[in-house]
Amino acid sequence: MKRLLALLATGASVVGLTVLAGPPAQAATGCSAEYTITSQWAGGFQAGVKVTNLGDPVSDWTLGFTMPDTGQKVVQGWNATWSQSGSAVTAAGVDWNRTLATGASTNLGFVGSFTGSNPAPTSFSLNGVACTGSVTDPTDPPTDPPATGTPTDVNGQLHVCGVHLCNQYDRPIQLRGMSTHGIQWFGSCYGDASLDALADDWKSDLLRVAMYVQEDGYETDPDGFTRQVNRLVDMAEARGMYALIDFHTLTPGDPNYNLDRAKTFFSSVAARNADKKNVIYEIANEPNGVSWAAVKNYAEQVIPVIRAADPDAVVIVGTRGWSSLGVSDGSNESEVVNNPVNAANIMYAFHFYAASHKDNYRATVSRAASQLPLFVSEFGTVSATGGGAVDRASSIAWLDLLDQLKISYANWTFSDADEGSAAFKPGTCNGSDFSSSAVLTESGALLKNRISTADNFPTS
Ligand code: IDC
């Protein structure tokens, strides 16, 4: 229903039915293409194209279409390799969506510019065959009645089911939310007003609590930081959000350096929060300069400490190479697949920064997602420094991929740090306005837009 309204509101075109023709020996072909303008401004617009393969499976595809007005140009696209020659636009599949089974769809998008009018493109084709088919989307209208209540009300105690995160009805869900910045620096960003905005305006499912261990963090005042974390767990719980307790190791990169601290910290927070349903534990933010074997050893010592106090909570394990599943160290997910952590009800962390980590990282995630339970417990829309410009195309490609794979995520950061990854403009946390668009950065506006859409969590 929501999509139909969007179509009506934007005058999108859905193109009619194809008759499959041709000699019997040939592969059956056919497709539908659904074009939607998602926003438009003076001279520019953002559009999406949902392509559905109605023929035999394809292992490689190129979508073609025609821009009716000479001023219409694709400026920057995602989820495909885009090019334009005159009025002819082509979009070729990328690693993770190149294969399309019969009936399978993929969502592409682009930012465009125009000079005169901005009519919908025409003559959509897939691998040269006109897209004249139509499809009934089985999820539209949704088959589940819309859930009412907060994310924790609806989903209750979570657990890992196969490669997914499942709710109390044993159905896969995706949590979408935000990470704090270092709570030792940005405590003023986490009060009642900002967390109300996160829960009510952003409709966030999740607050990740980033408790640095070094850099003036936990090691300087274990009791004080433990109390701060518990306070944020309670504040998230009161607003119906999950709380991800992040033991934010970063430098040094070997989590074993903090093994004793981790045991002390997790035995305390796990005992204190054992009866809560909203807690997820992340035991090592970003192992780096260390082998997977060392990370696994750390995990197999810390997880039993958590389980002894809180047996049913989901635990997230960091991966090698700054939680890149090893990719940033020249490895890949196979080291984890071949040598998994010996524990149940766990997921593996994957982190990315959209301006630094692109197609080869996305290819890894799409491959690994069918073998390992993944949780994107931290990502940024900018470069891996946490600063620089928002890479819109890469960020949207990532978020679309995570939505498609139902991978949960937390964005770095829900803070007013003076860096591109922060959601709020500098100085915001000294004030009381966390809701107006005036306090949002480009990254904040993008994430609020994505996170605040309906979750449609399954309820049976
Ligand atoms: C960055 C912060 C920055 C801070 C720096 C060092 O954005 O203000 O000075 O840490 O503490 C990560 C880390 C995360 C980084 C972030 C951006 O988990 O702590 O935050 N990043 O560099 N991994 C990849 C990127």
Boltz pocket constraint, residues with backbone or C-beta under 6 A from the ligand:
constraints:
  - pocket:
      binder: B
      contacts: [[A, 215], [A, 249], [A, 250], [A, 285], [A, 286], [A, 322], [A, 351], [A, 353], [A, 378], [A, 383], [A, 384], [A, 385], [A, 386], [A, 387], [A, 412], [A, 417], [A, 419], [A, 421]]
      max_distance: 6.0
